[in-house]
Amino acid sequence: MRKYEEGQDRKLIQVVCNKCGRPLKLENGYLKEYCFSADTVFGYFSRKDGQNHKFDLCEDCYEKMIARFRIPVECQ
């Protein structure tokens, strides 16, 4: 979850992991640690047609999520 300053500048002021709730390290509007960000719009034939979902995960929560995959992520 991301929070921005109001106004034209819209400086990033906070990023919180949607899963564990931990605030991520932020300095002068820049993340100082890894953050997995998802932003998807569900299309036709889904149960969430037209909905836009956004979330952020810290690295620990990302690792826990991908550990449950039946097919591992591709690493290059």
Protein Blocks (a to p, Z undefined) as FASTA:
>chain_A
ZZddedjkopafbdcdfklopacddeehiafbdcddddddddehiakgoiacdddddfkl
mmmmmmmpmbdcddZZ
